[in-house]
Every structure is written in structure tokens, then in C-alpha cells.
Amino acid sequence: MKDGEILVQERTKEPFFGYLGFISGKIRFGETVYESAHRELKEETGLKGKLQFHYILHEHILSREQKLLEDKFFYVVKATNLRDKLKDTTDGKNKFIERKKFLKMKKIFYDVKDILKYMSNANRCFIEKTYLVDEF
């Protein structure tokens, strides 16, 4: 990883096949947020790293017809000091990419720009956001 690059994953399953975004996953029963984040990072990328909590994000995903498609909470955690060998999974292809280049790509998730913006603002701890999507 070079300075100014971020780790992204291209989905290789539906929904959102071919879209680029960040590593995510579900918290298992009995896990802490940090245990879950460490596990998901290792499972999805093969990497280990130092984790830092940033904020909680609550998202409602609506179709253009205002139908609720998803209602989800994210504990947004940043991983630094990444080590071990980067790998892909059956669910996604992983790569490091320059942040500016990534933000100009056509098939990025609807929330990527907001997530990066909120990461730079240390004063936020809880954010609620609604997104309208054209495809799901």
C-alpha cells in the first residue's frame, strides 16, 4: 500500500455486482465490535491491522419508488498498519487504489463519498442517512 491509497473491494455477487466499496460484515452473536472488525478484515482480505473506531452509521436504502430495501447499522472502523498478504474471496476482489481515482469511478457504492467525508470529521459519533438507489 502506498501513501494516499485505500483498500477497496469489488463485489462479485449480487446485489451490486461489480460495485466498489469498503470491507463490511455482520457482527456475530457474542462478538464485540472490534472482534468482528478483526475477523471480517482477515476473512475478507487476509490482512491484519490496527483498528480505530470512528462512528456509527444508520442507513435506510430506498428504491426510487420509495420502497424500503435495506435498514442497516454500521460501526465504521478504520484499519491501519496493515500486514500479511492481500487476498480475494468468492464475494469480492480486493485492491489498493488511490483515493482520488477511486472517487471518480462509475460503479462505487452510494455511500462511499459520505463515509470518507465523515471519517475526516472527528466530532461525529452517530449519523443517519437515507439513500435512493436505481439498482439493487
N, CA, C and O atoms as a GROMACS GRO file, in nm:
protein
  544
    1MET      N    1   0.084  -0.118   0.000
    1MET     CA    2   0.000   0.000   0.000
    1MET      C    3   0.088   0.124   0.000
    1MET      O    4   0.184   0.135   0.078
    2LYS      N    5   0.055   0.216  -0.088
    2LYS     CA    6   0.127   0.344  -0.097
    2LYS      C    7   0.050   0.452  -0.023
    2LYS      O    8  -0.070   0.438   0.000
    3ASP      N    9   0.118   0.559   0.013
    3ASP     CA   10   0.054   0.671   0.078
    3ASP      C   11  -0.056   0.727  -0.012
    3ASP      O   12  -0.034   0.745  -0.132
    4GLY      N   13  -0.174   0.755   0.042
    4GLY     CA   14  -0.285   0.809  -0.036
    4GLY      C   15  -0.375   0.702  -0.096
    4GLY      O   16  -0.474   0.734  -0.161
    5GLU      N   17  -0.340   0.575  -0.074
    5GLU     CA   18  -0.424   0.467  -0.126
    5GLU      C   19  -0.516   0.414  -0.016
    5GLU      O   20  -0.485   0.422   0.102
    6ILE      N   21  -0.629   0.361  -0.060
    6ILE     CA   22  -0.724   0.299   0.032
    6ILE      C   23  -0.755   0.159  -0.018
    6ILE      O   24  -0.742   0.130  -0.137
    7LEU      N   25  -0.797   0.074   0.073
    7LEU     CA   26  -0.834  -0.063   0.040
    7LEU      C   27  -0.981  -0.066   0.001
    7LEU      O   28  -1.067  -0.022   0.078
    8VAL      N   29  -1.011  -0.119  -0.117
    8VAL     CA   30  -1.149  -0.130  -0.163
    8VAL      C   31  -1.175  -0.273  -0.209
    8VAL      O   32  -1.083  -0.349  -0.238
    9GLN      N   33  -1.305  -0.306  -0.215
    9GLN     CA   34  -1.346  -0.438  -0.261
    9GLN      C   35  -1.448  -0.423  -0.372
    9GLN      O   36  -1.545  -0.348  -0.360
   10GLU      N   37  -1.426  -0.496  -0.481
   10GLU     CA   38  -1.523  -0.503  -0.590
   10GLU      C   39  -1.609  -0.626  -0.567
   10GLU      O   40  -1.558  -0.738  -0.559
   11ARG      N   41  -1.740  -0.604  -0.557
   11ARG     CA   42  -1.831  -0.717  -0.530
   11ARG      C   43  -1.839  -0.810  -0.650
   11ARG      O   44  -1.845  -0.766  -0.765
   12THR      N   45  -1.838  -0.939  -0.621
   12THR     CA   46  -1.851  -1.040  -0.726
   12THR      C   47  -1.975  -1.125  -0.702
   12THR      O   48  -1.982  -1.241  -0.743
   13LYS      N   49  -2.075  -1.065  -0.635
   13LYS     CA   50  -2.204  -1.130  -0.613
   13LYS      C   51  -2.312  -1.023  -0.612
   13LYS      O   52  -2.284  -0.904  -0.598
   14GLU      N   53  -2.435  -1.065  -0.627
   14GLU     CA   54  -2.549  -0.975  -0.619
   14GLU      C   55  -2.593  -0.961  -0.474
   14GLU      O   56  -2.571  -1.055  -0.398
   15PRO      N   57  -2.652  -0.852  -0.432
   15PRO     CA   58  -2.677  -0.734  -0.512
   15PRO      C   59  -2.550  -0.651  -0.533
   15PRO      O   60  -2.449  -0.672  -0.466
   16PHE      N   61  -2.557  -0.558  -0.623
   16PHE     CA   62  -2.450  -0.463  -0.653
   16PHE      C   63  -2.326  -0.529  -0.713
   16PHE      O   64  -2.213  -0.488  -0.684
   17PHE      N   65  -2.345  -0.630  -0.796
   17PHE     CA   66  -2.233  -0.695  -0.863
   17PHE      C   67  -2.149  -0.590  -0.937
   17PHE      O   68  -2.204  -0.506  -1.008
   18GLY      N   69  -2.018  -0.595  -0.920
   18GLY     CA   70  -1.927  -0.503  -0.988
   18GLY      C   71  -1.906  -0.369  -0.921
   18GLY      O   72  -1.822  -0.290  -0.965
   19TYR      N   73  -1.980  -0.341  -0.814
   19TYR     CA   74  -1.963  -0.214  -0.743
   19TYR      C   75  -1.842  -0.220  -0.651
   19TYR      O   76  -1.807  -0.326  -0.598
   20LEU      N   77  -1.777  -0.105  -0.633
   20LEU     CA   78  -1.662  -0.092  -0.544
   20LEU      C   79  -1.702  -0.023  -0.415
   20LEU      O   80  -1.776   0.076  -0.416
   21GLY      N   81  -1.653  -0.075  -0.305
   21GLY     CA   82  -1.682  -0.016  -0.175
   21GLY      C   83  -1.581  -0.065  -0.073
   21GLY      O   84  -1.470  -0.104  -0.107
   22PHE      N   85  -1.621  -0.062   0.052
   22PHE     CA   86  -1.532  -0.098   0.162
   22PHE      C   87  -1.569  -0.233   0.219
   22PHE      O   88  -1.679  -0.284   0.197
   23ILE      N   89  -1.477  -0.291   0.291
   23ILE     CA   90  -1.498  -0.420   0.356
   23ILE      C   91  -1.605  -0.402   0.464
   23ILE      O   92  -1.602  -0.306   0.541
   24SER      N   93  -1.699  -0.496   0.469
   24SER     CA   94  -1.801  -0.491   0.574
   24SER      C   95  -1.847  -0.633   0.605
   24SER      O   96  -1.817  -0.728   0.532
   25GLY      N   97  -1.920  -0.646   0.714
   25GLY     CA   98  -1.973  -0.776   0.752
   25GLY      C   99  -2.059  -0.764   0.875
   25GLY      O  100  -2.073  -0.656   0.934
   26LYS      N  101  -2.116  -0.875   0.912
   26LYS     CA  102  -2.208  -0.878   1.026
   26LYS      C  103  -2.136  -0.912   1.156
   26LYS      O  104  -2.039  -0.988   1.157
   27ILE      N  105  -2.186  -0.856   1.265
   27ILE     CA  106  -2.137  -0.890   1.397
   27ILE      C  107  -2.207  -1.020   1.438
   27ILE      O  108  -2.329  -1.029   1.433
   28ARG      N  109  -2.129  -1.117   1.478
   28ARG     CA  110  -2.185  -1.245   1.524
   28ARG      C  111  -2.230  -1.233   1.670
   28ARG      O  112  -2.177  -1.151   1.745
   29PHE      N  113  -2.326  -1.314   1.706
   29PHE     CA  114  -2.378  -1.317   1.842
   29PHE      C  115  -2.263  -1.336   1.941
   29PHE      O  116  -2.186  -1.432   1.930
   30GLY      N  117  -2.251  -1.246   2.036
   30GLY     CA  118  -2.149  -1.254   2.140
   30GLY      C  119  -2.018  -1.184   2.107
   30GLY      O  120  -1.932  -1.171   2.194
   31GLU      N  121  -2.000  -1.138   1.982
   31GLU     CA  122  -1.877  -1.069   1.944
   31GLU      C  123  -1.882  -0.923   1.984
   31GLU      O  124  -1.989  -0.861   1.991
   32THR      N  125  -1.765  -0.868   2.011
   32THR     CA  126  -1.756  -0.724   2.027
   32THR      C  127  -1.738  -0.662   1.888
   32THR      O  128  -1.712  -0.733   1.791
   33VAL      N  129  -1.753  -0.532   1.880
   33VAL     CA  130  -1.732  -0.461   1.753
   33VAL      C  131  -1.590  -0.484   1.702
   33VAL      O  132  -1.571  -0.511   1.584
   34TYR      N  133  -1.493  -0.475   1.790
   34TYR     CA  134  -1.354  -0.493   1.748
   34TYR      C  135  -1.324  -0.637   1.709
   34TYR      O  136  -1.251  -0.661   1.612
   35GLU      N  137  -1.378  -0.734   1.781
   35GLU     CA  138  -1.359  -0.875   1.742
   35GLU      C  139  -1.417  -0.899   1.603
   35GLU      O  140  -1.355  -0.965   1.519
   36SER      N  141  -1.534  -0.845   1.580
   36SER     CA  142  -1.598  -0.860   1.449
   36SER      C  143  -1.517  -0.793   1.339
   36SER      O  144  -1.498  -0.851   1.232
   37ALA      N  145  -1.469  -0.673   1.364
   37ALA     CA  146  -1.392  -0.600   1.264
   37ALA      C  147  -1.262  -0.672   1.231
   37ALA      O  148  -1.224  -0.681   1.114
   38HIS      N  149  -1.194  -0.724   1.332
   38HIS     CA  150  -1.072  -0.801   1.308
   38HIS      C  151  -1.102  -0.926   1.225
   38HIS      O  152  -1.032  -0.956   1.128
   39ARG      N  153  -1.208  -0.998   1.263
   39ARG     CA  154  -1.245  -1.121   1.191
   39ARG      C  155  -1.281  -1.091   1.047
   39ARG      O  156  -1.233  -1.159   0.956
   40GLU      N  157  -1.365  -0.990   1.024
   40GLU     CA  158  -1.407  -0.957   0.887
   40GLU      C  159  -1.289  -0.912   0.802
   40GLU      O  160  -1.280  -0.950   0.685
   41LEU      N  161  -1.200  -0.832   0.859
   41LEU     CA  162  -1.082  -0.788   0.784
   41LEU      C  163  -1.000  -0.910   0.740
   41LEU      O  164  -0.958  -0.918   0.625
   42LYS      N  165  -0.978  -1.003   0.831
   42LYS     CA  166  -0.899  -1.123   0.800
   42LYS      C  167  -0.972  -1.211   0.698
   42LYS      O  168  -0.912  -1.256   0.601
   43GLU      N  169  -1.102  -1.236   0.719
   43GLU     CA  170  -1.179  -1.322   0.628
   43GLU      C  171  -1.190  -1.263   0.488
   43GLU      O  172  -1.176  -1.334   0.389
   44GLU      N  173  -1.214  -1.133   0.481
   44GLU     CA  174  -1.241  -1.069   0.352
   44GLU      C  175  -1.115  -1.030   0.275
   44GLU      O  176  -1.118  -1.015   0.153
   45THR      N  177  -1.003  -1.012   0.346
   45THR     CA  178  -0.883  -0.962   0.279
   45THR      C  179  -0.756  -1.042   0.306
   45THR      O  180  -0.658  -1.029   0.233
   46GLY      N  181  -0.756  -1.125   0.411
   46GLY     CA  182  -0.634  -1.194   0.451
   46GLY      C  183  -0.542  -1.108   0.536
   46GLY      O  184  -0.434  -1.153   0.574
   47LEU      N  185  -0.583  -0.985   0.565
   47LEU     CA  186  -0.497  -0.890   0.635
   47LEU      C  187  -0.530  -0.878   0.784
   47LEU      O  188  -0.641  -0.910   0.828
   48LYS      N  189  -0.433  -0.832   0.858
   48LYS     CA  190  -0.448  -0.793   0.998
   48LYS      C  191  -0.407  -0.647   1.006
   48LYS      O  192  -0.332  -0.598   0.920
   49GLY      N  193  -0.455  -0.578   1.109
   49GLY     CA  194  -0.417  -0.439   1.124
   49GLY      C  195  -0.460  -0.381   1.257
   49GLY      O  196  -0.524  -0.448   1.338
   50LYS      N  197  -0.424  -0.257   1.277
   50LYS     CA  198  -0.465  -0.182   1.396
   50LYS      C  199  -0.598  -0.115   1.364
   50LYS      O  200  -0.613  -0.052   1.259
   51LEU      N  201  -0.696  -0.129   1.453
   51LEU     CA  202  -0.830  -0.076   1.428
   51LEU      C  203  -0.861   0.043   1.518
   51LEU      O  204  -0.821   0.049   1.634
   52GLN      N  205  -0.933   0.139   1.458
   52GLN     CA  206  -0.976   0.258   1.533
   52GLN      C  207  -1.122   0.285   1.498
   52GLN      O  208  -1.157   0.302   1.382
   53PHE      N  209  -1.208   0.289   1.601
   53PHE     CA  210  -1.350   0.320   1.582
   53PHE      C  211  -1.365   0.467   1.543
   53PHE      O  212  -1.296   0.554   1.598
   54HIS      N  213  -1.456   0.496   1.447
   54HIS     CA  214  -1.480   0.634   1.406
   54HIS      C  215  -1.622   0.681   1.437
   54HIS      O  216  -1.639   0.785   1.499
   55TYR      N  217  -1.723   0.607   1.395
   55TYR     CA  218  -1.861   0.650   1.420
   55TYR      C  219  -1.957   0.536   1.388
   55TYR      O  220  -1.919   0.434   1.331
   56ILE      N  221  -2.084   0.557   1.425
   56ILE     CA  222  -2.192   0.463   1.391
   56ILE      C  223  -2.274   0.529   1.281
   56ILE      O  224  -2.310   0.646   1.290
   57LEU      N  225  -2.304   0.452   1.178
   57LEU     CA  226  -2.382   0.500   1.064
   57LEU      C  227  -2.508   0.416   1.051
   57LEU      O  228  -2.500   0.293   1.043
   58HIS      N  229  -2.624   0.480   1.049
   58HIS     CA  230  -2.752   0.413   1.026
   58HIS      C  231  -2.802   0.454   0.889
   58HIS      O  232  -2.823   0.572   0.862
   59GLU      N  233  -2.822   0.355   0.801
   59GLU     CA  234  -2.864   0.383   0.664
   59GLU      C  235  -2.999   0.320   0.632
   59GLU      O  236  -3.025   0.205   0.666
   60HIS      N  237  -3.082   0.398   0.566
   60HIS     CA  238  -3.204   0.348   0.501
   60HIS      C  239  -3.179   0.354   0.351
   60HIS      O  240  -3.140   0.458   0.299
   61ILE      N  241  -3.200   0.243   0.283
   61ILE     CA  242  -3.182   0.236   0.138
   61ILE      C  243  -3.320   0.222   0.077
   61ILE      O  244  -3.392   0.126   0.104
   62LEU      N  245  -3.356   0.320  -0.008
   62LEU     CA  246  -3.488   0.322  -0.071
   62LEU      C  247  -3.476   0.311  -0.223
   62LEU      O  248  -3.380   0.359  -0.283
   63SER      N  249  -3.575   0.247  -0.283
   63SER     CA  250  -3.584   0.249  -0.429
   63SER      C  251  -3.638   0.385  -0.471
   63SER      O  252  -3.686   0.461  -0.387
   64ARG      N  253  -3.630   0.416  -0.600
   64ARG     CA  254  -3.683   0.544  -0.650
   64ARG      C  255  -3.833   0.555  -0.623
   64ARG      O  256  -3.888   0.665  -0.619
   65GLU      N  257  -3.898   0.440  -0.604
   65GLU     CA  258  -4.043   0.438  -0.573
   65GLU      C  259  -4.068   0.450  -0.422
   65GLU      O  260  -4.181   0.432  -0.376
   66GLN      N  261  -3.961   0.480  -0.346
   66GLN     CA  262  -3.967   0.500  -0.201
   66GLN      C  263  -3.992   0.370  -0.123
   66GLN      O  264  -4.036   0.375  -0.008
   67LYS      N  265  -3.966   0.255  -0.183
   67LYS     CA  266  -3.979   0.127  -0.113
   67LYS      C  267  -3.851   0.104  -0.032
   67LYS      O  268  -3.740   0.115  -0.085
   68LEU      N  269  -3.867   0.071   0.095
   68LEU     CA  270  -3.751   0.044   0.181
   68LEU      C  271  -3.688  -0.089   0.141
   68LEU      O  272  -3.753  -0.193   0.147
   69LEU      N  273  -3.561  -0.084   0.099
   69LEU     CA  274  -3.490  -0.203   0.056
   69LEU      C  275  -3.398  -0.258   0.165
   69LEU      O  276  -3.385  -0.380   0.180
   70GLU      N  277  -3.335  -0.168   0.241
   70GLU     CA  278  -3.246  -0.209   0.349
   70GLU      C  279  -3.252  -0.108   0.463
   70GLU      O  280  -3.274   0.011   0.441
   71ASP      N  281  -3.231  -0.157   0.584
   71ASP     CA  282  -3.222  -0.076   0.704
   71ASP      C  283  -3.107  -0.134   0.784
   71ASP      O  284  -3.121  -0.242   0.841
   72LYS      N  285  -2.992  -0.064   0.789
   72LYS     CA  286  -2.874  -0.126   0.848
   72LYS      C  287  -2.792  -0.026   0.928
   72LYS      O  288  -2.792   0.095   0.902
   73PHE      N  289  -2.721  -0.080   1.025
   73PHE     CA  290  -2.629  -0.004   1.108
   73PHE      C  291  -2.487  -0.050   1.078
   73PHE      O  292  -2.461  -0.169   1.060
   74PHE      N  293  -2.395   0.047   1.071
   74PHE     CA  294  -2.253   0.018   1.054
   74PHE      C  295  -2.175   0.080   1.169
   74PHE      O  296  -2.198   0.195   1.205
   75TYR      N  297  -2.084   0.004   1.225
   75TYR     CA  298  -1.982   0.059   1.314
   75TYR      C  299  -1.863   0.084   1.222
   75TYR      O  300  -1.798  -0.011   1.178
   76VAL      N  301  -1.834   0.208   1.194
   76VAL     CA  302  -1.728   0.242   1.098
   76VAL      C  303  -1.595   0.244   1.170
   76VAL      O  304  -1.571   0.323   1.261
   77VAL      N  305  -1.508   0.153   1.125
   77VAL     CA  306  -1.378   0.130   1.187
   77VAL      C  307  -1.271   0.143   1.080
   77VAL      O  308  -1.286   0.090   0.970
   78LYS      N  309  -1.165   0.214   1.111
   78LYS     CA  310  -1.054   0.230   1.017
   78LYS      C  311  -0.940   0.136   1.055
   78LYS      O  312  -0.904   0.125   1.172
   79ALA      N  313  -0.886   0.067   0.955
   79ALA     CA  314  -0.772  -0.023   0.977
   79ALA      C  315  -0.645   0.043   0.923
   79ALA      O  316  -0.642   0.092   0.810
   80THR      N  317  -0.541   0.044   1.004
   80THR     CA  318  -0.410   0.097   0.964
   80THR      C  319  -0.304  -0.008   0.996
   80THR      O  320  -0.334  -0.112   1.055
   81ASN      N  321  -0.181   0.020   0.956
   81ASN     CA  322  -0.069  -0.073   0.980
   81ASN      C  323  -0.103  -0.214   0.930
   81ASN      O  324  -0.081  -0.313   1.000
   82LEU      N  325  -0.157  -0.221   0.809
   82LEU     CA  326  -0.199  -0.349   0.753
   82LEU      C  327  -0.078  -0.437   0.724
   82LEU      O  328   0.027  -0.391   0.679
   83ARG      N  329  -0.097  -0.567   0.752
   83ARG     CA  330   0.011  -0.663   0.728
   83ARG      C  331  -0.048  -0.796   0.680
   83ARG      O  332  -0.169  -0.817   0.686
   84ASP      N  333   0.037  -0.883   0.634
   84ASP     CA  334   0.006  -1.012   0.573
   84ASP      C  335  -0.025  -0.992   0.424
   84ASP      O  336  -0.011  -0.882   0.372
   85LYS      N  337  -0.067  -1.096   0.358
   85LYS     CA  338  -0.085  -1.093   0.213
   85LYS      C  339  -0.231  -1.068   0.176
   85LYS      O  340  -0.320  -1.138   0.224
   86LEU      N  341  -0.254  -0.968   0.091
   86LEU     CA  342  -0.389  -0.936   0.044
   86LEU      C  343  -0.441  -1.049  -0.044
   86LEU      O  344  -0.370  -1.098  -0.132
   87LYS      N  345  -0.566  -1.090  -0.019
   87LYS     CA  346  -0.628  -1.197  -0.097
   87LYS      C  347  -0.768  -1.155  -0.140
   87LYS      O  348  -0.825  -1.060  -0.085
   88ASP      N  349  -0.823  -1.225  -0.238
   88ASP     CA  350  -0.962  -1.208  -0.281
   88ASP      C  351  -1.045  -1.319  -0.218
   88ASP      O  352  -0.991  -1.417  -0.166
   89THR      N  353  -1.179  -1.303  -0.223
   89THR     CA  354  -1.270  -1.408  -0.178
   89THR      C  355  -1.370  -1.435  -0.290
   89THR      O  356  -1.366  -1.371  -0.394
   90THR      N  357  -1.459  -1.530  -0.267
   90THR     CA  358  -1.563  -1.556  -0.367
   90THR      C  359  -1.663  -1.442  -0.374
   90THR      O  360  -1.736  -1.430  -0.472
   91ASP      N  361  -1.667  -1.357  -0.271
   91ASP     CA  362  -1.761  -1.245  -0.267
   91ASP      C  363  -1.703  -1.115  -0.323
   91ASP      O  364  -1.779  -1.025  -0.358
   92GLY      N  365  -1.569  -1.106  -0.331
   92GLY     CA  366  -1.512  -0.980  -0.377
   92GLY      C  367  -1.366  -0.987  -0.412
   92GLY      O  368  -1.292  -1.072  -0.363
   93LYS      N  369  -1.325  -0.894  -0.498
   93LYS     CA  370  -1.185  -0.876  -0.536
   93LYS      C  371  -1.134  -0.752  -0.464
   93LYS      O  372  -1.196  -0.646  -0.469
   94ASN      N  373  -1.019  -0.766  -0.398
   94ASN     CA  374  -0.964  -0.657  -0.317
   94ASN      C  375  -0.845  -0.593  -0.384
   94ASN      O  376  -0.766  -0.660  -0.452
   95LYS      N  377  -0.833  -0.460  -0.365
   95LYS     CA  378  -0.716  -0.390  -0.418
   95LYS      C  379  -0.698  -0.257  -0.346
   95LYS      O  380  -0.792  -0.201  -0.289
   96PHE      N  381  -0.575  -0.209  -0.350
   96PHE     CA  382  -0.545  -0.076  -0.301
   96PHE      C  383  -0.550   0.017  -0.422
   96PHE      O  384  -0.499  -0.014  -0.529
   97ILE      N  385  -0.614   0.132  -0.401
   97ILE     CA  386  -0.631   0.227  -0.511
   97ILE      C  387  -0.619   0.369  -0.455
   97ILE      O  388  -0.656   0.396  -0.341
   98GLU      N  389  -0.566   0.458  -0.537
   98GLU     CA  390  -0.554   0.598  -0.497
   98GLU      C  391  -0.694   0.654  -0.471
   98GLU      O  392  -0.786   0.634  -0.550
   99ARG      N  393  -0.709   0.723  -0.360
   99ARG     CA  394  -0.839   0.775  -0.318
   99ARG      C  395  -0.906   0.860  -0.427
   99ARG      O  396  -1.024   0.841  -0.456
  100LYS      N  397  -0.832   0.953  -0.488
  100LYS     CA  398  -0.890   1.039  -0.591
  100LYS      C  399  -0.939   0.960  -0.710
  100LYS      O  400  -1.046   0.987  -0.764
  101LYS      N  401  -0.862   0.862  -0.752
  101LYS     CA  402  -0.901   0.776  -0.865
  101LYS      C  403  -1.026   0.695  -0.830
  101LYS      O  404  -1.118   0.683  -0.912
  102PHE      N  405  -1.029   0.641  -0.709
  102PHE     CA  406  -1.144   0.563  -0.662
  102PHE      C  407  -1.273   0.645  -0.666
  102PHE      O  408  -1.376   0.596  -0.713
  103LEU      N  409  -1.267   0.769  -0.618
  103LEU     CA  410  -1.387   0.852  -0.611
  103LEU      C  411  -1.439   0.893  -0.748
  103LEU      O  412  -1.554   0.937  -0.759
  104LYS      N  413  -1.359   0.880  -0.852
  104LYS     CA  414  -1.402   0.914  -0.988
  104LYS      C  415  -1.459   0.794  -1.064
  104LYS      O  416  -1.509   0.809  -1.175
  105MET      N  417  -1.453   0.676  -1.006
  105MET     CA  418  -1.501   0.557  -1.073
  105MET      C  419  -1.654   0.557  -1.079
  105MET      O  420  -1.720   0.613  -0.992
  106LYS      N  421  -1.708   0.494  -1.182
  106LYS     CA  422  -1.853   0.497  -1.205
  106LYS      C  423  -1.932   0.407  -1.112
  106LYS      O  424  -2.040   0.444  -1.066
  107LYS      N  425  -1.881   0.290  -1.084
  107LYS     CA  426  -1.956   0.193  -1.005
  107LYS      C  427  -1.905   0.185  -0.861
  107LYS      O  428  -1.851   0.083  -0.819
  108ILE      N  429  -1.922   0.295  -0.787
  108ILE     CA  430  -1.892   0.292  -0.644
  108ILE      C  431  -2.023   0.297  -0.569
  108ILE      O  432  -2.123   0.349  -0.619
  109PHE      N  433  -2.023   0.242  -0.450
  109PHE     CA  434  -2.144   0.241  -0.369
  109PHE      C  435  -2.193   0.382  -0.340
  109PHE      O  436  -2.114   0.476  -0.333
  110TYR      N  437  -2.320   0.395  -0.323
  110TYR     CA  438  -2.390   0.521  -0.300
  110TYR      C  439  -2.339   0.597  -0.177
  110TYR      O  440  -2.352   0.719  -0.172
  111ASP      N  441  -2.282   0.527  -0.079
  111ASP     CA  442  -2.244   0.591   0.047
  111ASP      C  443  -2.094   0.618   0.063
  111ASP      O  444  -2.051   0.674   0.164
  112VAL      N  445  -2.014   0.577  -0.036
  112VAL     CA  446  -1.868   0.585  -0.025
  112VAL      C  447  -1.818   0.727   0.004
  112VAL      O  448  -1.736   0.747   0.093
  113LYS      N  449  -1.866   0.824  -0.071
  113LYS     CA  450  -1.818   0.961  -0.052
  113LYS      C  451  -1.853   1.014   0.086
  113LYS      O  452  -1.773   1.082   0.150
  114ASP      N  453  -1.974   0.981   0.133
  114ASP     CA  454  -2.014   1.024   0.267
  114ASP      C  455  -1.929   0.957   0.375
  114ASP      O  456  -1.886   1.022   0.470
  115ILE      N  457  -1.905   0.827   0.360
  115ILE     CA  458  -1.824   0.756   0.460
  115ILE      C  459  -1.686   0.819   0.472
  115ILE      O  460  -1.638   0.841   0.582
  116LEU      N  461  -1.623   0.847   0.360
  116LEU     CA  462  -1.491   0.910   0.363
  116LEU      C  463  -1.497   1.051   0.422
  116LEU      O  464  -1.408   1.092   0.497
  117LYS      N  465  -1.602   1.124   0.389
  117LYS     CA  466  -1.618   1.260   0.443
  117LYS      C  467  -1.635   1.255   0.596
  117LYS      O  468  -1.572   1.332   0.668
  118TYR      N  469  -1.719   1.165   0.644
  118TYR     CA  470  -1.743   1.154   0.788
  118TYR      C  471  -1.619   1.105   0.863
  118TYR      O  472  -1.600   1.138   0.980
  119MET      N  473  -1.534   1.026   0.796
  119MET     CA  474  -1.411   0.976   0.860
  119MET      C  475  -1.318   1.091   0.895
  119MET      O  476  -1.243   1.083   0.992
  120SER      N  477  -1.322   1.197   0.816
  120SER     CA  478  -1.230   1.310   0.840
  120SER      C  479  -1.284   1.407   0.945
  120SER      O  480  -1.213   1.499   0.985
  121ASN      N  481  -1.407   1.389   0.989
  121ASN     CA  482  -1.466   1.477   1.089
  121ASN      C  483  -1.473   1.403   1.222
  121ASN      O  484  -1.564   1.322   1.243
  122ALA      N  485  -1.381   1.429   1.311
  122ALA     CA  486  -1.371   1.357   1.438
  122ALA      C  487  -1.484   1.389   1.535
  122ALA      O  488  -1.498   1.319   1.636
  123ASN      N  489  -1.565   1.490   1.508
  123ASN     CA  490  -1.670   1.530   1.602
  123ASN      C  491  -1.798   1.449   1.590
  123ASN      O  492  -1.886   1.459   1.676
  124ARG      N  493  -1.811   1.370   1.487
  124ARG     CA  494  -1.934   1.293   1.468
  124ARG      C  495  -1.922   1.158   1.538
  124ARG      O  496  -1.815   1.096   1.538
  125CYS      N  497  -2.032   1.112   1.599
  125CYS     CA  498  -2.031   0.979   1.658
  125CYS      C  499  -2.149   0.896   1.608
  125CYS      O  500  -2.143   0.773   1.612
  126PHE      N  501  -2.256   0.961   1.562
  126PHE     CA  502  -2.372   0.889   1.510
  126PHE      C  503  -2.431   0.967   1.394
  126PHE      O  504  -2.455   1.087   1.404
  127ILE      N  505  -2.453   0.898   1.283
  127ILE     CA  506  -2.505   0.961   1.161
  127ILE      C  507  -2.619   0.876   1.108
  127ILE      O  508  -2.609   0.754   1.102
  128GLU      N  509  -2.728   0.941   1.068
  128GLU     CA  510  -2.836   0.872   0.999
  128GLU      C  511  -2.850   0.932   0.860
  128GLU      O  512  -2.846   1.054   0.843
  129LYS      N  513  -2.866   0.846   0.762
  129LYS     CA  514  -2.868   0.890   0.622
  129LYS      C  515  -2.962   0.800   0.544
  129LYS      O  516  -2.969   0.680   0.567
  130THR      N  517  -3.036   0.860   0.450
  130THR     CA  518  -3.122   0.786   0.359
  130THR      C  519  -3.070   0.802   0.217
  130THR      O  520  -3.035   0.912   0.175
  131TYR      N  521  -3.063   0.691   0.146
  131TYR     CA  522  -3.015   0.691   0.008
  131TYR      C  523  -3.122   0.634  -0.085
  131TYR      O  524  -3.188   0.535  -0.052
  132LEU      N  525  -3.138   0.696  -0.201
  132LEU     CA  526  -3.222   0.643  -0.307
  132LEU      C  527  -3.131   0.574  -0.407
  132LEU      O  528  -3.030   0.632  -0.447
  133VAL      N  529  -3.164   0.451  -0.447
  133VAL     CA  530  -3.079   0.376  -0.540
  133VAL      C  531  -3.160   0.338  -0.664
  133VAL      O  532  -3.280   0.313  -0.657
  134ASP      N  533  -3.091   0.334  -0.778
  134ASP     CA  534  -3.153   0.296  -0.904
  134ASP      C  535  -3.151   0.146  -0.929
  134ASP      O  536  -3.238   0.091  -0.996
  135GLU      N  537  -3.050   0.080  -0.873
  135GLU     CA  538  -3.044  -0.064  -0.890
  135GLU      C  539  -3.010  -0.130  -0.759
  135GLU      O  540  -2.946  -0.071  -0.672
  136PHE      N  541  -3.056  -0.254  -0.746
  136PHE     CA  542  -3.034  -0.328  -0.623
  136PHE      C  543  -3.025  -0.476  -0.658
  136PHE      O  544  -3.006  -0.560  -0.569
   0.00000   0.00000   0.00000
